[in-house]
Amino acid sequence: MDQNGKKPVIAIMRPEGYVVKSRELAESFGFEVVAIPMIELEDMKDEYFDAFAENVFSGRSDYVIFTSANGIDYTFSKIPADRHSDFIDALNNTNVIAIGPTTRKQLEGIGIGVMGMPGVYSSEGLVEYLCPDVKGKQIDTARNAYGSTFLISGLRDCGANVLETKVYTLTMPNGALQNELITKSLNGEIDVFAFTSSMMVRSFFDRAEALGAGESIKKVLANSLVAAIGIPTANTLKEFDVEVNVTPDEYTFREILRVAKEALEN
């Protein structure tokens, strides 16, 4: 709370499916929450999915990488329900890698053993973690359409054969609710902005610019606490000439809340 006993207001812009848990977590850290999605998730199936599934089922995969809990859900949604058990068994016969603790928890919750997880929860962390062991190996990964290209290029540079399938995509909602977030921001009603992806940043500025407030919103952010979940998101904010005040060492939503709260108190 500030000197007047007012809780700091944080803007959470994660997809609709995250709102309830994100709000509860932010409130547990002492924030008042404005939760308005600036990105949404949408199912997709590309031309590589069948080859990905066949690699797993046939045992050709040496490593299978999941980079989000959503990626797991959208992968299983494309596997026939009567083959889910076989798919889990097949994954347990390979080396399953999770990008971070949330993804690991999701995998373990459905009975999939996780061989490992990088020290830094990012594409760069995954490449550094796997590089010494993957020369000549088959790596399969199912993730979102906007995932960092560095994961694929980095693993290939390490000598791995990589198959990537994109199992969901991100969209930018642009309705009255999103406009409301920009209006609240311009009115000085937000103290902390928590950006958790590059596309979220682009969506936020897209809405501001559509309302003729592209430059004004930069001034708002300059006078607020801006938190970015990781380096790629921070770099995207810098493209818009926005200074990032805090970036957590661990790329999780809990950590972004913790470092934001800590920064406000110091």
Backbone bond lengths (Angstrom), bond angles and torsions (degrees), N, CA, C in turn:
res aa  C-N    CA-C-N  psi(-1)  N-CA   C-N-CA  omega(-1)  CA-C   N-CA-C  phi
1 M - - - 1.470 - - 1.525 109.91 -
2 D 1.342 115.81 151.62 1.449 118.59 176.13 1.536 109.24 -84.22
3 Q 1.316 115.64 -172.71 1.467 119.80 -175.06 1.528 112.19 -64.00
4 N 1.327 116.75 -21.08 1.464 120.38 179.35 1.523 112.26 -93.38
5 G 1.340 116.46 6.58 1.456 120.23 179.20 1.514 113.94 80.15
6 K 1.340 117.21 13.19 1.465 121.38 -178.44 1.529 110.26 -90.26
7 K 1.307 115.74 133.67 1.458 119.67 176.98 1.527 110.05 -72.67
8 P 1.336 118.37 141.79 1.469 120.04 175.32 1.523 110.05 -67.43
9 V 1.319 115.69 140.98 1.466 121.55 -179.03 1.523 109.25 -97.12
10 I 1.326 116.43 125.96 1.459 121.28 179.97 1.520 110.29 -112.69
11 A 1.315 116.57 136.18 1.461 121.81 174.91 1.523 108.33 -92.01
12 I 1.325 115.46 118.34 1.465 121.91 175.46 1.518 107.41 -107.88
13 M 1.327 115.91 122.99 1.467 120.94 -171.48 1.522 112.66 -116.67
14 R 1.338 116.56 21.77 1.461 121.60 -178.17 1.535 111.09 -73.03
15 P 1.348 117.25 164.57 1.474 119.72 -179.47 1.516 112.96 -58.46
16 E 1.325 115.20 158.46 1.459 122.96 -175.34 1.524 112.72 -50.82
17 G 1.326 116.88 -40.25 1.454 120.85 -178.12 1.516 114.49 -64.52
18 Y 1.313 117.38 -15.69 1.462 121.86 -179.56 1.527 112.94 -96.57
19 V 1.315 117.17 -9.48 1.463 120.76 -167.17 1.526 113.03 -58.88
20 V 1.330 117.36 -50.12 1.469 120.08 -173.47 1.524 111.22 -60.52
21 K 1.327 117.17 -52.01 1.469 120.54 -178.16 1.520 111.61 -67.67
22 S 1.331 116.65 -37.16 1.467 120.25 179.43 1.523 110.55 -64.69
23 R 1.329 115.79 -42.17 1.462 120.34 179.13 1.535 110.65 -62.57
24 E 1.335 115.55 -47.43 1.472 119.90 -179.70 1.531 110.89 -58.95
25 L 1.330 115.78 -44.04 1.457 119.63 -178.29 1.526 111.07 -66.06
26 A 1.327 116.59 -44.26 1.471 120.17 -179.90 1.523 111.10 -64.03
27 E 1.317 116.57 -39.77 1.471 119.82 178.61 1.520 111.38 -65.75
28 S 1.329 116.72 -32.71 1.473 120.05 177.76 1.520 111.53 -66.71
29 F 1.335 116.52 -21.86 1.468 121.03 176.63 1.535 111.44 -90.88
30 G 1.330 116.58 1.81 1.460 119.79 177.02 1.515 115.36 92.69
31 F 1.326 117.44 14.82 1.461 120.53 178.51 1.524 111.30 -92.47
32 E 1.325 114.85 149.67 1.453 120.52 162.30 1.525 105.90 -91.53
33 V 1.312 117.67 139.64 1.471 120.59 -168.42 1.521 112.90 -113.85
34 V 1.326 114.57 134.35 1.461 122.56 164.15 1.526 105.01 -114.66
35 A 1.331 116.70 108.90 1.468 121.58 -176.03 1.526 109.92 -110.71
36 I 1.312 115.58 107.60 1.466 122.23 178.98 1.526 108.07 -135.96
37 P 1.324 118.03 114.94 1.465 120.20 -177.24 1.534 112.56 -63.37
38 M 1.326 115.51 131.01 1.463 120.45 172.81 1.526 110.70 -108.69
39 I 1.335 116.95 -4.64 1.460 121.76 170.28 1.528 108.17 -139.07
40 E 1.310 116.06 154.00 1.456 121.79 174.84 1.522 109.32 -133.96
41 L 1.333 115.44 159.75 1.458 121.88 -179.54 1.525 109.79 -100.17
42 E 1.335 115.27 144.65 1.462 120.01 179.58 1.526 108.94 -142.63
43 D 1.312 115.64 132.70 1.456 121.67 -179.34 1.528 111.09 -63.63
44 M 1.329 116.39 145.08 1.462 120.66 171.50 1.524 108.95 -152.80
45 K 1.307 115.77 155.61 1.465 121.65 175.67 1.519 107.61 -135.30
46 D 1.333 116.40 117.91 1.455 119.28 -178.77 1.528 110.96 -96.30
47 E 1.330 115.83 -176.30 1.465 120.87 -174.70 1.527 112.94 -75.22
48 Y 1.347 117.08 -6.23 1.462 119.86 -177.57 1.533 113.29 -99.30
49 F 1.335 117.12 -6.41 1.463 117.89 -173.29 1.524 112.64 -64.27
50 D 1.314 117.39 -43.60 1.461 119.96 -177.33 1.527 111.15 -61.79
51 A 1.339 116.85 -37.89 1.461 120.66 177.62 1.529 110.44 -67.97
52 F 1.328 115.82 -38.34 1.467 120.56 176.16 1.525 110.34 -59.56
53 A 1.328 116.65 -50.52 1.464 121.12 -178.81 1.527 110.95 -62.00
54 E 1.327 116.39 -41.26 1.463 119.91 -179.35 1.526 111.46 -65.67
55 N 1.340 116.78 -37.62 1.472 120.14 176.98 1.525 110.51 -60.75
56 V 1.337 116.31 -42.36 1.470 120.16 -179.71 1.530 110.17 -68.31
57 F 1.326 116.80 -50.83 1.470 120.68 -177.14 1.531 111.92 -61.47
58 S 1.334 116.91 -37.33 1.463 120.64 -174.75 1.525 113.40 -83.71
59 G 1.344 116.75 -10.31 1.454 119.63 -178.20 1.513 114.15 85.05
60 R 1.334 116.96 10.16 1.467 119.41 178.91 1.526 112.53 -74.38
61 S 1.330 116.33 -22.64 1.477 119.93 -179.48 1.523 110.40 -72.16
62 D 1.330 115.68 128.69 1.465 119.86 170.49 1.527 110.03 -87.80
63 Y 1.318 115.83 -37.30 1.467 122.38 178.76 1.523 108.17 -136.87
64 V 1.328 116.22 142.26 1.464 121.97 171.17 1.529 107.21 -125.53
65 I 1.328 115.80 124.19 1.466 121.31 -176.87 1.522 110.29 -108.05
66 F 1.323 115.42 129.83 1.467 121.56 170.66 1.523 108.14 -114.83
67 T 1.329 116.35 130.29 1.461 120.47 -175.37 1.527 113.41 -107.84
68 S 1.338 117.22 5.32 1.467 120.18 175.46 1.514 109.45 -167.79
69 A 1.324 114.97 157.84 1.465 119.99 174.29 1.526 110.00 -64.21
70 N 1.327 116.48 -35.92 1.469 119.77 178.01 1.520 111.13 -61.79
71 G 1.325 116.61 -39.32 1.454 120.51 179.17 1.519 111.75 -59.59
72 I 1.325 116.21 -36.59 1.468 120.94 177.78 1.530 109.68 -66.07
73 D 1.324 116.29 -48.56 1.467 120.89 -178.53 1.532 111.24 -59.86
74 Y 1.323 115.72 -46.93 1.464 119.19 -177.45 1.527 111.85 -70.80
75 T 1.328 117.19 -28.11 1.467 119.93 174.77 1.527 109.92 -66.31
76 F 1.317 116.52 -49.93 1.467 120.26 -177.77 1.531 111.94 -66.08
77 S 1.323 116.72 -27.19 1.470 119.17 179.30 1.526 111.48 -66.32
78 K 1.319 116.86 -18.97 1.467 121.41 -178.45 1.532 112.09 -98.80
79 I 1.318 116.70 -8.15 1.458 121.57 175.75 1.528 107.57 -92.40
80 P 1.338 119.00 129.77 1.472 119.62 178.88 1.531 111.05 -52.62
81 A 1.325 116.36 139.06 1.465 121.47 -174.64 1.525 112.31 -55.40
82 D 1.339 116.42 -36.34 1.466 118.67 -177.72 1.525 112.98 -76.41
83 R 1.351 116.22 -1.49 1.470 120.24 177.45 1.528 112.51 -112.78
84 H 1.334 116.84 2.76 1.467 119.89 -179.53 1.523 111.77 -57.67
85 S 1.315 116.82 -44.85 1.468 120.22 -179.04 1.519 111.04 -61.81
86 D 1.346 116.74 -41.70 1.467 120.78 178.49 1.523 110.66 -65.65
87 F 1.320 115.80 -36.49 1.469 120.08 -179.48 1.529 110.22 -67.06
88 I 1.319 116.20 -41.27 1.469 120.93 177.03 1.527 109.98 -62.66
89 D 1.328 116.81 -43.75 1.469 120.67 178.00 1.528 110.62 -60.61
90 A 1.331 116.44 -42.22 1.461 120.64 -179.49 1.528 111.02 -64.98
91 L 1.332 116.22 -41.16 1.467 119.46 177.48 1.529 110.94 -63.55
92 N 1.313 116.13 -35.84 1.464 119.68 179.54 1.530 112.93 -72.63
93 N 1.325 116.31 -8.83 1.460 120.34 176.04 1.522 112.24 -98.32
94 T 1.342 115.92 4.83 1.453 120.07 175.71 1.531 108.25 -123.85
95 N 1.309 117.42 -170.37 1.463 122.00 178.63 1.526 108.98 -102.51
96 V 1.314 116.39 104.03 1.462 121.01 -178.87 1.525 109.24 -90.69
97 I 1.321 114.89 129.22 1.464 121.61 -178.60 1.525 108.80 -115.51
98 A 1.320 116.67 131.66 1.470 122.23 176.03 1.520 108.90 -109.11
99 I 1.329 116.52 139.81 1.461 119.57 -177.94 1.527 112.65 -69.71
100 G 1.348 116.86 -27.13 1.462 120.00 -177.33 1.508 111.69 -163.99
101 P 1.336 117.00 -178.23 1.469 121.51 -173.32 1.524 115.11 -64.48
102 T 1.327 118.31 -34.68 1.465 120.31 179.14 1.520 110.54 -65.72
103 T 1.321 116.04 -44.42 1.468 121.10 178.28 1.519 110.18 -65.33
104 R 1.322 116.22 -41.50 1.466 120.19 179.00 1.537 111.12 -61.07
105 K 1.315 116.07 -44.29 1.467 120.95 -179.78 1.523 110.82 -61.54
106 Q 1.333 116.46 -40.55 1.464 121.01 179.38 1.528 110.83 -63.72
107 L 1.327 116.32 -43.65 1.469 120.55 179.28 1.522 110.93 -63.95
108 E 1.312 116.19 -48.76 1.462 119.93 -177.86 1.526 111.42 -64.80
109 G 1.333 115.55 -29.87 1.454 120.03 179.82 1.517 113.78 -66.23
110 I 1.337 116.76 -22.70 1.467 119.64 177.83 1.533 111.04 -108.10
111 G 1.328 115.25 16.27 1.455 119.26 172.43 1.508 116.22 88.12
112 I 1.330 116.92 21.76 1.464 120.40 179.22 1.522 109.23 -105.71
113 G 1.318 116.21 122.29 1.458 120.98 177.79 1.517 110.97 -75.14
114 V 1.310 116.66 135.94 1.466 121.62 -179.56 1.525 108.92 -102.96
115 M 1.335 114.83 121.81 1.464 119.86 -178.56 1.528 111.51 -71.85
116 G 1.330 115.95 -36.78 1.454 117.27 -177.17 1.509 113.38 -168.85
117 M 1.328 114.22 173.15 1.455 122.87 -176.19 1.528 107.06 -154.19
118 P 1.327 118.44 137.05 1.469 119.62 -178.40 1.522 112.47 -69.64
119 G 1.323 115.97 160.06 1.456 120.52 176.35 1.514 112.01 -70.34
120 V 1.336 115.77 -31.94 1.470 121.97 175.77 1.519 107.53 -111.84
121 Y 1.331 116.53 124.38 1.465 121.53 -171.68 1.529 111.07 -83.14
122 S 1.325 115.87 75.27 1.465 120.98 -177.27 1.521 108.90 -158.11
123 S 1.337 116.05 171.50 1.462 120.10 176.24 1.526 110.63 -59.95
124 E 1.332 115.14 -41.28 1.467 118.86 178.81 1.525 110.70 -62.99
125 G 1.333 115.59 -40.28 1.456 119.80 178.57 1.515 112.22 -63.99
126 L 1.333 116.54 -39.67 1.466 120.73 178.36 1.515 111.47 -63.67
127 V 1.328 116.65 -44.48 1.468 120.15 -179.55 1.523 110.64 -63.33
128 E 1.321 116.41 -44.95 1.465 120.08 179.47 1.529 110.98 -61.96
129 Y 1.324 116.16 -39.48 1.463 122.14 -177.65 1.533 111.72 -68.24
130 L 1.330 116.11 -41.63 1.459 120.12 -172.81 1.526 114.71 -91.92
131 C 1.316 117.19 -24.26 1.459 121.60 -169.72 1.537 114.89 -49.73
132 P 1.335 119.39 -43.44 1.479 118.12 -175.94 1.531 114.10 -63.99
133 D 1.342 118.07 -17.45 1.467 120.02 -169.89 1.522 115.65 -118.11
134 V 1.333 118.89 3.24 1.470 117.78 -167.72 1.526 115.10 -111.72
135 K 1.306 118.74 5.81 1.467 119.60 179.03 1.527 109.75 -59.00
136 G 1.327 116.42 125.68 1.454 121.76 179.53 1.514 114.79 77.85
137 K 1.318 117.87 2.56 1.468 121.88 -177.41 1.536 111.27 -93.15
138 Q 1.336 115.00 155.59 1.462 121.45 175.68 1.528 108.99 -93.78
139 I 1.328 115.99 118.60 1.468 121.45 177.42 1.520 108.56 -114.93
140 D 1.319 115.89 128.83 1.463 121.73 177.57 1.522 108.87 -118.91
141 T 1.327 116.31 138.23 1.460 119.52 -179.25 1.514 110.50 -140.88
142 A 1.332 115.80 139.68 1.470 123.10 177.55 1.518 107.48 -119.39
143 R 1.330 117.24 121.47 1.467 119.35 -175.00 1.518 111.18 -155.43
144 N 1.336 116.62 -167.51 1.457 119.19 -175.76 1.528 111.01 -87.93
145 A 1.313 114.88 161.36 1.462 121.04 -173.20 1.522 113.11 -68.69
146 Y 1.326 117.05 -12.35 1.457 120.03 -178.37 1.529 112.23 -111.49
147 G 1.333 116.48 18.28 1.459 119.97 178.16 1.516 111.52 -63.48
148 S 1.314 115.85 152.44 1.465 121.26 -179.43 1.526 111.27 -57.97
149 T 1.324 116.33 130.95 1.459 120.57 177.71 1.525 111.55 -69.14
150 F 1.333 116.95 -16.06 1.464 120.29 -177.43 1.526 111.35 -64.64
151 L 1.334 117.71 -31.85 1.462 119.65 -179.80 1.522 110.15 -58.50
152 I 1.318 117.16 -46.81 1.458 121.58 -176.53 1.530 110.62 -72.10
153 S 1.320 116.74 -49.93 1.474 119.87 -177.91 1.526 111.02 -65.26
154 G 1.342 116.35 -38.00 1.456 120.02 -179.22 1.520 112.28 -65.16
155 L 1.338 116.79 -43.68 1.460 120.49 179.58 1.525 111.31 -68.10
156 R 1.335 116.79 -36.49 1.465 119.59 176.85 1.522 110.63 -66.40
157 D 1.328 117.16 -37.22 1.467 120.58 176.51 1.528 111.13 -63.76
158 C 1.339 116.14 -24.35 1.462 120.84 177.48 1.535 111.90 -83.20
159 G 1.337 116.36 -0.52 1.457 120.43 176.83 1.507 115.24 96.91
160 A 1.325 117.64 6.74 1.466 120.88 -178.97 1.528 110.94 -85.04
161 N 1.327 115.20 153.61 1.457 121.64 169.34 1.522 106.76 -94.80
162 V 1.318 117.73 118.09 1.468 121.14 -171.32 1.527 111.18 -117.27
163 L 1.322 115.47 129.56 1.470 121.81 171.93 1.522 107.63 -115.40
164 E 1.318 115.83 122.21 1.468 121.83 178.88 1.519 109.79 -112.63
165 T 1.321 115.70 131.41 1.458 120.16 170.39 1.520 108.81 -120.73
166 K 1.318 115.38 139.98 1.465 120.70 -178.84 1.523 108.06 -101.94
167 V 1.337 115.43 113.87 1.468 119.93 -171.27 1.533 113.43 -101.73
168 Y 1.326 117.13 -10.64 1.469 119.63 172.88 1.512 109.04 -156.92
169 T 1.304 115.51 161.29 1.456 120.27 179.83 1.522 109.89 -127.89
170 L 1.304 115.72 172.10 1.462 122.55 179.51 1.522 109.11 -114.22
171 T 1.305 116.18 139.58 1.460 120.57 176.60 1.527 109.21 -124.08
172 M 1.331 115.14 162.46 1.461 120.55 -177.90 1.531 109.82 -111.32
173 P 1.327 117.78 102.77 1.473 119.83 177.42 1.521 110.26 -65.65
174 N 1.318 116.30 145.58 1.473 118.73 -175.93 1.521 112.60 -141.05
175 G 1.332 115.21 47.48 1.456 120.03 -178.93 1.516 113.73 -99.54
176 A 1.302 115.21 -164.74 1.464 122.07 -177.74 1.523 111.86 -62.01
177 L 1.347 116.89 -34.29 1.460 120.66 -179.29 1.522 111.22 -63.92
178 Q 1.333 115.93 -43.12 1.462 120.04 179.56 1.529 111.00 -67.22
179 N 1.325 115.97 -37.62 1.469 119.16 175.42 1.524 110.76 -62.95
180 E 1.332 115.64 -35.47 1.463 120.55 179.71 1.529 111.04 -61.74
181 L 1.338 116.69 -37.45 1.465 119.29 179.12 1.527 110.80 -64.34
182 I 1.314 116.14 -41.52 1.459 119.31 178.18 1.533 110.18 -63.62
183 T 1.318 116.87 -42.20 1.472 121.27 179.35 1.525 110.89 -62.90
184 K 1.328 116.74 -46.30 1.470 120.11 177.88 1.532 110.72 -59.83
185 S 1.327 115.64 -38.89 1.463 119.84 179.75 1.522 110.81 -64.67
186 L 1.319 116.22 -46.15 1.470 120.92 -179.74 1.522 111.65 -64.83
187 N 1.336 115.97 -28.26 1.466 120.35 179.35 1.528 113.07 -83.25
188 G 1.320 116.43 2.29 1.465 120.38 177.69 1.514 114.06 76.12
189 E 1.343 116.82 24.83 1.467 120.41 -176.89 1.527 113.40 -89.35
190 I 1.334 117.52 -5.29 1.465 122.02 -177.79 1.527 109.67 -115.24
191 D 1.330 116.29 131.60 1.464 120.83 178.18 1.522 112.53 -98.15
192 V 1.332 116.04 -33.63 1.475 121.47 -174.87 1.522 108.93 -131.64
193 F 1.329 115.78 133.56 1.465 121.42 175.12 1.524 107.97 -113.81
194 A 1.344 115.95 120.55 1.466 120.96 -178.63 1.527 109.13 -106.19
195 F 1.321 116.35 105.10 1.464 121.62 -179.88 1.530 109.12 -98.63
196 T 1.344 115.72 124.30 1.464 119.35 -174.68 1.528 113.51 -115.63
197 S 1.321 118.09 8.27 1.462 120.84 172.53 1.522 109.24 -164.30
198 S 1.324 115.46 158.11 1.460 120.02 177.97 1.518 111.39 -64.63
199 M 1.326 116.30 -38.28 1.462 118.88 -179.37 1.527 111.13 -66.12
200 M 1.324 116.95 -32.10 1.461 120.71 176.07 1.524 110.28 -62.50
201 V 1.317 116.30 -41.19 1.468 121.34 177.65 1.524 109.67 -60.95
202 R 1.330 115.58 -48.06 1.468 119.83 -177.37 1.535 111.27 -64.25
203 S 1.324 116.17 -38.69 1.459 120.51 178.54 1.522 110.82 -64.55
204 F 1.335 116.60 -42.53 1.461 122.26 179.63 1.529 110.41 -59.63
205 F 1.325 116.10 -46.94 1.464 119.34 -179.11 1.525 111.95 -73.45
206 D 1.322 117.23 -30.87 1.455 121.09 176.08 1.521 110.28 -60.45
207 R 1.340 116.33 -43.68 1.467 120.87 178.44 1.525 110.52 -66.30
208 A 1.326 116.18 -43.83 1.470 119.44 -179.54 1.526 111.27 -61.30
209 E 1.324 115.22 -43.66 1.468 118.94 -179.10 1.528 111.13 -67.72
210 A 1.342 116.67 -35.71 1.465 120.27 178.07 1.530 111.56 -63.40
211 L 1.335 115.67 -26.54 1.469 121.03 178.39 1.528 111.95 -94.21
212 G 1.330 115.81 7.45 1.466 119.63 179.67 1.508 113.83 72.95
213 A 1.344 116.17 24.03 1.466 120.43 -174.71 1.528 112.32 -120.99
214 G 1.320 116.25 25.45 1.462 119.85 -177.22 1.517 113.99 -57.39
215 E 1.317 117.10 -44.51 1.466 120.95 -179.75 1.525 111.01 -79.10
216 S 1.311 116.42 -37.70 1.473 120.11 -179.05 1.523 110.93 -62.76
217 I 1.326 116.42 -37.62 1.463 119.05 -177.27 1.519 111.16 -68.17
218 K 1.337 116.60 -29.85 1.468 119.79 176.87 1.532 110.18 -64.26
219 K 1.334 116.46 -38.82 1.472 120.48 177.86 1.521 110.85 -66.08
220 V 1.334 116.40 -37.21 1.468 120.63 177.15 1.524 109.92 -61.67
221 L 1.330 116.21 -47.10 1.463 120.41 -178.98 1.527 111.64 -65.28
222 A 1.325 116.47 -33.84 1.468 120.32 178.75 1.522 111.74 -64.55
223 N 1.329 116.48 -24.33 1.461 121.55 -179.72 1.528 112.86 -104.56
224 S 1.332 116.01 14.19 1.461 121.85 179.53 1.527 108.87 -124.50
225 L 1.320 116.27 175.06 1.456 120.89 173.31 1.527 107.74 -91.93
226 V 1.312 116.36 119.58 1.465 121.41 -178.89 1.520 108.82 -107.76
227 A 1.330 115.88 121.75 1.460 121.89 -179.81 1.524 109.66 -115.31
228 A 1.331 116.79 134.33 1.464 122.32 176.96 1.516 108.46 -120.90
229 I 1.323 117.03 137.27 1.461 120.22 -173.15 1.527 112.93 -70.36
230 G 1.337 116.88 -25.46 1.457 119.20 -178.97 1.513 111.06 -160.45
231 I 1.318 116.09 178.98 1.459 121.69 -176.02 1.530 113.02 -62.03
232 P 1.362 120.07 -44.70 1.473 118.60 179.07 1.529 112.62 -58.54
233 T 1.335 116.58 -41.40 1.471 120.19 179.19 1.524 110.24 -67.07
234 A 1.324 116.38 -41.11 1.472 120.44 177.91 1.527 110.59 -61.63
235 N 1.329 116.63 -40.87 1.466 120.18 179.94 1.526 111.42 -65.39
236 T 1.332 116.77 -35.41 1.467 119.78 178.02 1.524 110.39 -66.69
237 L 1.333 116.83 -39.99 1.464 120.11 176.02 1.532 110.81 -61.76
238 K 1.313 116.52 -38.69 1.471 120.01 178.80 1.528 111.37 -64.30
239 E 1.356 116.36 -30.77 1.472 119.87 176.29 1.527 110.83 -60.60
240 F 1.333 115.47 -28.08 1.468 120.80 178.57 1.536 111.53 -96.23
241 D 1.323 115.38 15.33 1.479 121.65 178.91 1.518 112.54 61.75
242 V 1.332 115.70 36.73 1.461 121.43 178.13 1.527 109.00 -107.99
243 E 1.318 115.51 128.21 1.466 120.13 177.10 1.524 109.68 -81.23
244 V 1.325 116.21 129.17 1.466 121.71 178.02 1.522 108.68 -90.88
245 N 1.315 116.42 125.84 1.466 120.48 -177.59 1.517 113.36 -86.29
246 V 1.346 117.28 -37.17 1.464 119.53 -178.40 1.526 111.02 -141.92
247 T 1.330 114.98 141.01 1.462 123.45 173.01 1.519 106.77 -137.90
248 P 1.332 118.72 122.92 1.466 120.05 -177.86 1.527 112.22 -71.73
249 D 1.314 116.34 155.02 1.464 120.56 176.09 1.528 110.77 -70.56
250 E 1.336 115.73 -36.12 1.463 120.29 175.42 1.525 107.79 -101.96
251 Y 1.336 115.50 129.47 1.466 119.98 -173.32 1.529 111.16 -84.71
252 T 1.334 115.41 68.70 1.462 120.89 176.81 1.523 108.99 -128.75
253 F 1.324 116.02 157.84 1.465 120.03 -178.81 1.528 110.80 -66.70
254 R 1.320 116.80 -37.70 1.459 120.09 177.09 1.528 110.98 -57.77
255 E 1.327 115.83 -43.27 1.468 120.12 -178.21 1.523 111.96 -69.42
256 I 1.327 116.86 -34.78 1.468 118.30 178.72 1.526 109.54 -65.68
257 L 1.328 117.02 -35.86 1.464 120.43 176.27 1.518 111.01 -67.48
258 R 1.322 116.11 -41.87 1.468 120.28 -177.59 1.522 111.53 -62.99
259 V 1.347 116.25 -47.40 1.475 118.43 -177.39 1.515 111.16 -70.99
260 A 1.336 117.35 -30.71 1.461 119.72 176.67 1.524 110.44 -66.69
261 K 1.323 116.20 -44.04 1.464 120.00 178.56 1.522 110.79 -63.27
262 E 1.308 115.56 -41.96 1.476 120.51 179.19 1.525 110.84 -61.90
263 A 1.343 116.48 -41.76 1.467 120.06 -179.46 1.524 111.45 -65.17
264 L 1.311 117.13 -36.54 1.463 120.73 178.63 1.520 112.22 -66.87
265 E 1.328 115.60 -31.76 1.463 120.18 -176.06 1.528 112.82 -82.91
266 N 1.329 115.45 -18.74 1.492 119.34 -178.05 1.521 111.64 -93.81
